[in-house]
């Protein structure tokens, strides 16, 4: 399985070792998301930054939606089926999403693809950014519920506003 890691809190008054760990993970700003493999070293890093991020196991459909709506290539262009076909061994974004969730490939190993997803704040906001998920907050490990949070954060709101006008 792969973990989706979303940074919730900002960088004010963060200890330097925690800031360095978040930089290694790739979540340098609030509402940034990365997908990492489930390894012992990453689990240790997540425990270190648990007061600033939330994470859980991402499923195939959420990963595909994340790639379609928030995936970017270097230069800021959205990811396309053509890009995936030319730069990976996979034919479609869905196949790439399945491979990512099964830890067969890492986003950072795909040349030209940005490994960080820039997300909107969640619709309805966070519960609280000072408590763990298990006690009613938004921080720390949330298991499969990360997919619900991601769905609230990857909504394509910008295009809806244009259609309404």
MDTraj code that builds the backbone (N, CA, C; nanometers):
import mdtraj as md
import numpy as np

residues = "UNK UNK UNK UNK UNK UNK UNK UNK UNK UNK UNK UNK UNK UNK UNK UNK UNK UNK UNK UNK UNK UNK UNK UNK UNK UNK UNK UNK UNK UNK UNK UNK UNK UNK UNK UNK UNK UNK UNK UNK UNK UNK UNK UNK UNK UNK UNK UNK UNK UNK UNK UNK UNK UNK UNK UNK UNK UNK UNK UNK UNK UNK UNK UNK UNK UNK UNK UNK UNK UNK UNK UNK UNK UNK UNK UNK UNK UNK UNK UNK UNK UNK UNK UNK UNK UNK UNK UNK UNK UNK UNK UNK UNK UNK UNK UNK UNK UNK UNK UNK UNK UNK UNK UNK UNK UNK UNK UNK UNK UNK UNK UNK UNK UNK UNK UNK UNK UNK UNK UNK UNK UNK UNK UNK UNK UNK UNK UNK UNK UNK UNK UNK UNK UNK UNK UNK UNK UNK UNK UNK UNK UNK UNK UNK UNK UNK UNK UNK UNK UNK UNK UNK UNK UNK UNK UNK UNK UNK UNK UNK UNK UNK UNK UNK UNK".split()
xyz = np.array([
    [0.0829, -0.1197, 0.0000],
    [0.0000, 0.0000, 0.0000],
    [0.0867, 0.1252, 0.0000],
    [0.0248, 0.2324, -0.0406],
    [0.0923, 0.3614, -0.0397],
    [0.0161, 0.4556, 0.0524],
    [0.0868, 0.5474, 0.1110],
    [0.0270, 0.6481, 0.1977],
    [0.0137, 0.7796, 0.1230],
    [-0.0989, 0.8467, 0.1411],
    [-0.1138, 0.9851, 0.0984],
    [-0.0886, 1.0697, 0.2221],
    [0.0031, 1.1644, 0.2119],
    [0.0393, 1.2505, 0.3241],
    [0.0004, 1.3934, 0.2881],
    [-0.0793, 1.4571, 0.3736],
    [-0.1253, 1.5937, 0.3504],
    [-0.0774, 1.6801, 0.4659],
    [-0.0094, 1.7885, 0.4326],
    [0.0323, 1.8820, 0.5371],
    [-0.0847, 1.9719, 0.5712],
    [-0.1115, 1.9845, 0.7002],
    [-0.2253, 2.0633, 0.7465],
    [-0.1814, 2.1954, 0.8075],
    [-0.0787, 2.1916, 0.8872],
    [-0.0354, 2.3126, 0.9579],
    [0.0785, 2.3813, 0.8841],
    [0.0942, 2.5097, 0.9100],
    [0.1970, 2.5900, 0.8458],
    [0.3337, 2.5708, 0.9081],
    [0.4242, 2.6658, 0.8820],
    [0.5636, 2.6495, 0.9235],
    [0.6074, 2.7439, 1.0352],
    [0.5151, 2.8177, 1.0940],
    [0.5511, 2.9103, 1.2010],
    [0.5814, 2.8318, 1.3280],
    [0.6929, 2.8631, 1.3923],
    [0.7367, 2.8010, 1.5177],
    [0.7568, 2.6494, 1.5088],
    [0.7990, 2.5996, 1.3942],
    [0.8262, 2.4574, 1.3775],
    [0.9752, 2.4347, 1.4052],
    [1.0056, 2.3316, 1.4846],
    [1.1449, 2.2987, 1.5128],
    [1.2166, 2.2614, 1.3835],
    [1.3443, 2.2900, 1.3793],
    [1.4194, 2.2705, 1.2550],
    [1.4261, 2.1237, 1.2131],
    [1.4360, 2.0297, 1.3077],
    [1.4434, 1.8886, 1.2684],
    [1.3108, 1.8408, 1.2099],
    [1.1990, 1.8923, 1.2594],
    [1.0684, 1.8572, 1.2034],
    [1.0517, 1.9215, 1.0657],
    [1.0984, 2.0453, 1.0537],
    [1.0918, 2.1142, 0.9243],
    [1.1746, 2.0394, 0.8197],
    [1.2918, 1.9908, 0.8595],
    [1.3774, 1.9139, 0.7682],
    [1.3101, 1.7829, 0.7266],
    [1.2443, 1.7173, 0.8207],
    [1.1744, 1.5923, 0.7886],
    [1.0616, 1.6176, 0.6902],
    [0.9875, 1.7267, 0.7093],
    [0.8794, 1.7587, 0.6156],
    [0.9346, 1.7932, 0.4781],
    [1.0524, 1.8550, 0.4751],
    [1.1156, 1.8851, 0.3469],
    [1.1561, 1.7558, 0.2763],
    [1.2082, 1.6592, 0.3506],
    [1.2456, 1.5299, 0.2927],
    [1.1214, 1.4580, 0.2393],
    [1.0121, 1.4649, 0.3150],
    [0.8869, 1.4035, 0.2702],
    [0.8306, 1.4735, 0.1467],
    [0.8584, 1.6028, 0.1329],
    [0.8112, 1.6784, 0.0173],
    [0.6893, 1.7642, 0.0455],
    [0.6475, 1.7718, 0.1703],
    [0.5317, 1.8546, 0.2054],
    [0.5825, 1.9838, 0.2694],
    [0.6187, 2.0795, 0.1866],
    [0.6804, 2.2021, 0.2350],
    [0.5796, 2.3124, 0.2645],
    [0.4548, 2.2964, 0.2219],
    [0.3522, 2.3981, 0.2454],
    [0.2218, 2.3325, 0.2883],
    [0.1371, 2.4109, 0.3511],
    [0.0062, 2.3608, 0.3927],
    [-0.0758, 2.3223, 0.2695],
    [-0.1552, 2.2190, 0.2820],
    [-0.2427, 2.1647, 0.1777],
    [-0.1661, 2.1040, 0.0605],
    [-0.0405, 2.0705, 0.0799],
    [0.0344, 1.9947, -0.0188],
    [0.0214, 1.8474, 0.0153],
    [0.0174, 1.7647, -0.0868],
    [0.0008, 1.6205, -0.0684],
    [0.1090, 1.5461, -0.1466],
    [0.1621, 1.4414, -0.0854],
    [0.2553, 1.3523, -0.1536],
    [0.2088, 1.2086, -0.1314],
    [0.2494, 1.1206, -0.2200],
    [0.2197, 0.9785, -0.2074],
    [0.3520, 0.9070, -0.1870],
    [0.3622, 0.8348, -0.0750],
    [0.4874, 0.7679, -0.0398],
    [0.4610, 0.6192, -0.0161],
    [0.5638, 0.5363, -0.0345],
    [0.5464, 0.3931, -0.0071],
    [0.5401, 0.3665, 0.1435],
    [0.4825, 0.2539, 0.1786],
    [0.4698, 0.2144, 0.3184],
    [0.5946, 0.1374, 0.3591],
    [0.6957, 0.2118, 0.4091],
    [0.8189, 0.1490, 0.4564],
    [0.8444, 0.1937, 0.5999],
    [0.9325, 0.1238, 0.6661],
    [0.9626, 0.1560, 0.8063],
    [1.0242, 0.2950, 0.8200],
    [1.1108, 0.3334, 0.7275],
    [1.1748, 0.4647, 0.7379],
    [1.0723, 0.5771, 0.7193],
    [0.9793, 0.5602, 0.6249],
    [0.8754, 0.6608, 0.6072],
    [0.7815, 0.6642, 0.7269],
    [0.7513, 0.5481, 0.7848],
    [0.6651, 0.5451, 0.9040],
    [0.7293, 0.6218, 1.0190],
    [0.8600, 0.6086, 1.0337],
    [0.9315, 0.6837, 1.1372],
    [0.9244, 0.8339, 1.1127],
    [0.9393, 0.8734, 0.9869],
    [0.9285, 1.0161, 0.9532],
    [0.7883, 1.0679, 0.9820],
    [0.6875, 0.9884, 0.9487],
    [0.5493, 1.0302, 0.9728],
    [0.5221, 1.0462, 1.1217],
    [0.5781, 0.9587, 1.2044],
    [0.5602, 0.9724, 1.3490],
    [0.6250, 1.1006, 1.4004],
    [0.7342, 1.1396, 1.3374],
    [0.8029, 1.2612, 1.3800],
    [0.7217, 1.3871, 1.3474],
    [0.6511, 1.3859, 1.2338],
    [0.5779, 1.5050, 1.1893],
    [0.4271, 1.4924, 1.2110],
    [0.3848, 1.3979, 1.2954],
    [0.2423, 1.3684, 1.3146],
    [0.1607, 1.4869, 1.3647],
    [0.2248, 1.5856, 1.4238],
    [0.1530, 1.7036, 1.4736],
    [0.1341, 1.8109, 1.3663],
    [0.1764, 1.7838, 1.2433],
    [0.1652, 1.8812, 1.1351],
    [0.1002, 1.8256, 1.0098],
    [0.0887, 1.6930, 0.9996],
    [0.0346, 1.6291, 0.8796],
    [-0.0722, 1.5268, 0.9173],
    [-0.1448, 1.4816, 0.8168],
    [-0.2330, 1.3663, 0.8301],
    [-0.2012, 1.2708, 0.7163],
    [-0.2222, 1.1410, 0.7403],
    [-0.1910, 1.0431, 0.6369],
    [-0.2787, 0.9197, 0.6526],
    [-0.2810, 0.8421, 0.5444],
    [-0.3560, 0.7168, 0.5437],
    [-0.3357, 0.6451, 0.4122],
    [-0.3965, 0.5261, 0.3997],
    [-0.3815, 0.4448, 0.2795],
    [-0.4737, 0.4972, 0.1700],
    [-0.4152, 0.5342, 0.0580],
    [-0.4924, 0.5876, -0.0542],
    [-0.5400, 0.4712, -0.1412],
    [-0.6633, 0.4818, -0.1914],
    [-0.7146, 0.3763, -0.2792],
    [-0.6970, 0.4163, -0.4263],
    [-0.7237, 0.3212, -0.5166],
    [-0.6990, 0.3409, -0.6595],
    [-0.7815, 0.4559, -0.7176],
    [-0.9089, 0.4640, -0.6818],
    [-0.9946, 0.5675, -0.7404],
    [-0.9542, 0.7068, -0.6935],
    [-0.9182, 0.7204, -0.5662],
    [-0.8738, 0.8511, -0.5159],
    [-0.7411, 0.8920, -0.5805],
    [-0.6524, 0.7938, -0.6014],
    [-0.5242, 0.8228, -0.6658],
    [-0.5451, 0.8663, -0.8100],
    [-0.6334, 0.7984, -0.8817],
    [-0.6609, 0.8355, -1.0208],
    [-0.7220, 0.9751, -1.0273],
    [-0.8149, 1.0047, -0.9380],
    [-0.8776, 1.1376, -0.9352],
    [-0.7752, 1.2460, -0.9014],
    [-0.6853, 1.2152, -0.8090],
    [-0.5789, 1.3082, -0.7727],
    [-0.4899, 1.3368, -0.8933],
    [-0.4549, 1.2334, -0.9686],
    [-0.3720, 1.2520, -1.0874],
    [-0.4450, 1.3328, -1.1950],
    [-0.5727, 1.2994, -1.2192],
    [-0.6491, 1.3697, -1.3225],
    [-0.6655, 1.5185, -1.2905],
    [-0.7060, 1.5498, -1.1681],
    [-0.7413, 1.6880, -1.1357],
    [-0.6265, 1.7716, -1.0801],
    [-0.5273, 1.7095, -1.0170],
    [-0.4205, 1.7860, -0.9530],
    [-0.2811, 1.7489, -1.0005],
    [-0.2677, 1.6457, -1.0837],
    [-0.1366, 1.6060, -1.1331],
    [-0.0829, 1.7070, -1.2333],
    [0.0422, 1.7449, -1.2164],
    [0.1059, 1.8436, -1.3055],
    [0.2396, 1.7912, -1.3551],
    [0.2720, 1.8281, -1.4772],
    [0.4045, 1.8007, -1.5312],
    [0.4882, 1.9258, -1.5100],
    [0.6183, 1.9129, -1.5245],
    [0.7071, 2.0278, -1.5101],
    [0.6672, 2.1322, -1.6133],
    [0.6454, 2.2527, -1.5686],
    [0.5971, 2.3591, -1.6555],
    [0.4550, 2.3986, -1.6197],
    [0.3909, 2.3193, -1.5342],
    [0.2589, 2.3546, -1.4857],
    [0.1416, 2.3010, -1.5646],
    [0.1680, 2.2261, -1.6716],
    [0.0590, 2.1694, -1.7511],
    [-0.0032, 2.0511, -1.6780],
    [-0.1328, 2.0288, -1.6953],
    [-0.1958, 1.9110, -1.6331],
    [-0.1441, 1.7818, -1.6964],
    [-0.1455, 1.6753, -1.6188],
    [-0.1021, 1.5454, -1.6685],
    [-0.2042, 1.4946, -1.7710],
    [-0.1562, 1.4252, -1.8724],
    [-0.2456, 1.3746, -1.9768],
    [-0.2162, 1.2266, -2.0011],
    [-0.3105, 1.1606, -2.0668],
    [-0.2922, 1.0198, -2.1024],
    [-0.1700, 1.0045, -2.1937],
    [-0.1492, 1.1008, -2.2831],
    [-0.0361, 1.0956, -2.3756],
    [0.0961, 1.1011, -2.2994],
    [0.1032, 1.1920, -2.2002],
    [0.2247, 1.2035, -2.1190],
    [0.2534, 1.0720, -2.0475],
    [0.1510, 1.0108, -1.9889],
    [0.1685, 0.8845, -1.9171],
    [0.2160, 0.7755, -2.0130],
    [0.1566, 0.7679, -2.1312],
    [0.1959, 0.6673, -2.2288],
    [0.3385, 0.6836, -2.2783],
    [0.3835, 0.8080, -2.2953],
    [0.5171, 0.8340, -2.3480],
    [0.6265, 0.8224, -2.2427],
    [0.5959, 0.8536, -2.1167],
    [0.6998, 0.8623, -2.0142],
    [0.6983, 0.7504, -1.9108],
    [0.6021, 0.6601, -1.9199],
    [0.5972, 0.5480, -1.8270],
    [0.5688, 0.4205, -1.9046],
    [0.5702, 0.3098, -1.8347],
    [0.5363, 0.1819, -1.8982],
    [0.3868, 0.1554, -1.8943],
    [0.3094, 0.2511, -1.8454],
    [0.1650, 0.2344, -1.8316],
    [0.0930, 0.3089, -1.9432],
    [-0.0214, 0.2561, -1.9834],
    [-0.0955, 0.3115, -2.0964],
    [-0.1908, 0.4240, -2.0569],
    [-0.2399, 0.4215, -1.9323],
    [-0.3393, 0.5201, -1.8919],
    [-0.3119, 0.5691, -1.7503],
    [-0.3830, 0.6753, -1.7135],
    [-0.3689, 0.7314, -1.5791],
    [-0.4215, 0.6326, -1.4751],
    [-0.5275, 0.5570, -1.5089],
    [-0.5811, 0.4582, -1.4154],
    [-0.4790, 0.3490, -1.3847],
    [-0.4083, 0.3014, -1.4878],
    [-0.3050, 0.1995, -1.4671],
    [-0.1922, 0.2548, -1.3805],
    [-0.1525, 0.3792, -1.4061],
    [-0.0486, 0.4428, -1.3264],
    [-0.0949, 0.4575, -1.1819],
    [-0.2202, 0.4939, -1.1608],
    [-0.2746, 0.5095, -1.0259],
    [-0.2700, 0.3765, -0.9501],
    [-0.3070, 0.2679, -1.0164],
    [-0.3025, 0.1356, -0.9525],
    [-0.1596, 0.0979, -0.9161],
    [-0.0651, 0.1268, -1.0049],
    [0.0752, 0.0952, -0.9777],
    [0.1280, 0.1788, -0.8613],
    [0.0868, 0.3038, -0.8529],
    [0.1309, 0.3906, -0.7434],
    [0.0772, 0.3417, -0.6087],
    [-0.0489, 0.3011, -0.6045],
    [-0.1063, 0.2552, -0.4777],
    [-0.0508, 0.1196, -0.4353],
    [0.0001, 0.0411, -0.5302],
    [0.0592, -0.0898, -0.4977],
    [0.2107, -0.0806, -0.4784],
    [0.2666, 0.0405, -0.4780],
    [0.4104, 0.0650, -0.4584],
    [0.4982, 0.0035, -0.5668],
    [0.4460, -0.0077, -0.6892],
    [0.5252, -0.0597, -0.7999],
    [0.6099, 0.0500, -0.8636],
    [0.5699, 0.1750, -0.8445],
    [0.6419, 0.2892, -0.9003],
    [0.6241, 0.4069, -0.8048],
    [0.7211, 0.4991, -0.8058],
    [0.7114, 0.6195, -0.7239],
    [0.6960, 0.7405, -0.8153],
    [0.6200, 0.8392, -0.7701],
    [0.6009, 0.9609, -0.8494],
    [0.7330, 1.0303, -0.8786],
    [0.8248, 1.0274, -0.7820],
    [0.9526, 1.0957, -0.8007],
    [1.0393, 1.0284, -0.9070],
    [1.0089, 0.9041, -0.9428],
    [1.0869, 0.8334, -1.0453],
    [1.0357, 0.8562, -1.1864],
    [0.9222, 0.9231, -1.2008],
    [0.8666, 0.9506, -1.3337],
    [0.9186, 1.0856, -1.3794],
    [1.0007, 1.0839, -1.4816],
    [1.0653, 1.2064, -1.5286],
    [0.9615, 1.3039, -1.5844],
    [0.9681, 1.4281, -1.5368],
    [0.8795, 1.5324, -1.5860],
    [0.7497, 1.5472, -1.5091],
    [0.7242, 1.4610, -1.4106],
    [0.6012, 1.4675, -1.3327],
    [0.6328, 1.5222, -1.1941],
    [0.5573, 1.6218, -1.1513],
    [0.5790, 1.6793, -1.0189],
    [0.5276, 1.5827, -0.9124],
    [0.6091, 1.5540, -0.8099],
    [0.5681, 1.4575, -0.7083],
    [0.4752, 1.5152, -0.6013],
    [0.4492, 1.6456, -0.6057],
    [0.3651, 1.7110, -0.5049],
    [0.2349, 1.7565, -0.5697],
    [0.1244, 1.7307, -0.5007],
    [-0.0066, 1.7758, -0.5459],
    [-0.0479, 1.8951, -0.4608],
    [-0.0795, 2.0056, -0.5265],
    [-0.1257, 2.1253, -0.4558],
    [-0.2781, 2.1181, -0.4464],
    [-0.3294, 2.1123, -0.3245],
    [-0.4717, 2.0932, -0.3024],
    [-0.5374, 2.2187, -0.2455],
    [-0.6706, 2.2244, -0.2602],
    [-0.7495, 2.3283, -0.1948],
    [-0.7671, 2.2902, -0.0489],
    [-0.7977, 2.3875, 0.0382],
    [-0.8419, 2.3496, 0.1731],
    [-0.9710, 2.2684, 0.1606],
    [-0.9975, 2.1762, 0.2530],
    [-1.1144, 2.0905, 0.2381],
    [-1.2458, 2.1674, 0.2476],
    [-1.3442, 2.1227, 0.1704],
    [-1.4774, 2.1817, 0.1780],
    [-1.5305, 2.1550, 0.3183],
    [-1.5738, 2.2577, 0.3864],
    [-1.6198, 2.2440, 0.5239],
    [-1.5086, 2.2634, 0.6252],
    [-1.3862, 2.2749, 0.5801],
    [-1.2724, 2.2997, 0.6682],
    [-1.2264, 2.1766, 0.7437],
    [-1.1185, 2.1941, 0.8197],
    [-1.0673, 2.0885, 0.9063],
    [-1.1469, 2.0914, 1.0368],
    [-1.1501, 1.9782, 1.1077],
    [-1.2164, 1.9763, 1.2388],
    [-1.1418, 2.0698, 1.3340],
    [-1.0194, 2.0358, 1.3652],
    [-0.9285, 2.1224, 1.4394],
    [-0.7875, 2.0802, 1.4022],
    [-0.6964, 2.1750, 1.3989],
    [-0.5599, 2.1441, 1.3571],
    [-0.4679, 2.1290, 1.4774],
    [-0.5264, 2.1076, 1.5945],
    [-0.4447, 2.0932, 1.7144],
    [-0.4637, 1.9594, 1.7843],
    [-0.5510, 1.8729, 1.7319],
    [-0.5755, 1.7434, 1.7940],
    [-0.5597, 1.6316, 1.6927],
    [-0.5343, 1.5133, 1.7458],
    [-0.5201, 1.3946, 1.6615],
    [-0.6556, 1.3536, 1.6054],
    [-0.6535, 1.2835, 1.4947],
    [-0.7751, 1.2385, 1.4283],
    [-0.8571, 1.1469, 1.5191],
    [-0.7906, 1.0644, 1.5964],
    [-0.8595, 0.9687, 1.6833],
    [-0.9400, 1.0357, 1.7944],
    [-0.9035, 1.1569, 1.8311],
    [-0.9754, 1.2268, 1.9383],
    [-1.0542, 1.3464, 1.8846],
    [-1.0918, 1.3402, 1.7572],
    [-1.1790, 1.4431, 1.7018],
    [-1.1096, 1.5548, 1.6268],
    [-0.9801, 1.5453, 1.6037],
    [-0.9081, 1.6484, 1.5310],
    [-0.8833, 1.6083, 1.3866],
    [-0.7799, 1.6664, 1.3278],
    [-0.7481, 1.6392, 1.1880],
    [-0.6074, 1.5842, 1.1675],
    [-0.5257, 1.5790, 1.2700],
    [-0.3850, 1.5421, 1.2549],
    [-0.3613, 1.3927, 1.2726],
    [-0.2491, 1.3457, 1.2175],
    [-0.2057, 1.2087, 1.2400],
    [-0.2664, 1.1073, 1.1450],
    [-0.2561, 0.9807, 1.1845],
    [-0.2996, 0.8690, 1.1011],
    [-0.4514, 0.8601, 1.0981],
    [-0.5074, 0.8461, 0.9783],
    [-0.6525, 0.8323, 0.9657],
    [-0.6948, 0.7137, 0.8805],
    [-0.6020, 0.6292, 0.8389],
    [-0.6378, 0.5074, 0.7665],
    [-0.7044, 0.5361, 0.6333],
    [-0.8091, 0.4600, 0.6026],
    [-0.8809, 0.4750, 0.4757],
    [-0.9593, 0.6057, 0.4675],
    [-0.9817, 0.6720, 0.5802],
    [-1.0560, 0.7982, 0.5807],
    [-0.9808, 0.9105, 0.5096],
    [-0.8537, 0.8894, 0.4758],
    [-0.7788, 0.9903, 0.4006],
    [-0.8442, 1.0134, 0.2651],
    [-0.9081, 0.9104, 0.2106],
    [-0.9727, 0.9230, 0.0801],
    [-1.0900, 1.0211, 0.0854],
    [-1.1616, 1.0247, 0.1972],
    [-1.2716, 1.1195, 0.2153],
    [-1.2163, 1.2624, 0.2206],
    [-1.1073, 1.2810, 0.2946],
    [-1.0449, 1.4134, 0.3026],
    [-0.9938, 1.4575, 0.1659],
    [-0.9278, 1.3677, 0.0938],
    [-0.8758, 1.4021, -0.0389],
    [-0.9886, 1.4422, -0.1330],
    [-1.1004, 1.3730, -0.1254],
    [-1.2145, 1.4060, -0.2106],
    [-1.2630, 1.5488, -0.1835],
    [-1.2599, 1.5891, -0.0583],
    [-1.3007, 1.7251, -0.0229],
    [-1.1986, 1.8292, -0.0689],
    [-1.0737, 1.7852, -0.0871],
    [-0.9668, 1.8792, -0.1212],
    [-0.9372, 1.8878, -0.2703],
    [-0.9745, 1.7872, -0.3495],
    [-0.9386, 1.7890, -0.4922],
    [-1.0545, 1.8295, -0.5806],
    [-1.1641, 1.8704, -0.5208],
    [-1.2762, 1.9176, -0.6019],
    [-1.2274, 2.0230, -0.7000],
    [-1.2788, 2.0186, -0.8200],
    [-1.2384, 2.1115, -0.9247],
    [-1.3255, 2.2371, -0.9160],
    [-1.3073, 2.3118, -0.8069],
    [-1.3933, 2.4267, -0.7782],
    [-1.3749, 2.5422, -0.8753],
    [-1.2556, 2.5604, -0.9243],
    [-1.2297, 2.6736, -1.0128],
    [-1.3145, 2.6712, -1.1374],
    [-1.3336, 2.5541, -1.1960],
    [-1.4124, 2.5439, -1.3180],
    [-1.5616, 2.5591, -1.2899],
    [-1.6060, 2.5170, -1.1717],
    [-1.7486, 2.5321, -1.1363],
    [-1.7849, 2.6790, -1.1281],
    [-1.6959, 2.7619, -1.0724],
    [-1.7226, 2.9047, -1.0602],
    [-1.7381, 2.9689, -1.1981],
    [-1.6592, 2.9253, -1.2940],
    [-1.6659, 2.9798, -1.4291],
    [-1.7993, 2.9423, -1.4938],
    [-1.8446, 2.8182, -1.4714],
    [-1.9703, 2.7735, -1.5312],
    [-2.0912, 2.8485, -1.4750],
    [-2.0852, 2.8878, -1.3465],
    [-2.1973, 2.9543, -1.2819],
    [-2.2167, 3.0967, -1.3342],
    [-2.1084, 3.1619, -1.3769],
    [-2.1154, 3.3034, -1.4185],
    [-2.1777, 3.3204, -1.5535],
])
top = md.Topology()
chain = top.add_chain()
for i, resn in enumerate(residues, 1):
    res = top.add_residue(resn, chain, resSeq=i)
    for name in ("N", "CA", "C"):
        top.add_atom(name, md.element.get_by_symbol(name[0]), res)
traj = md.Trajectory(xyz[None], top)
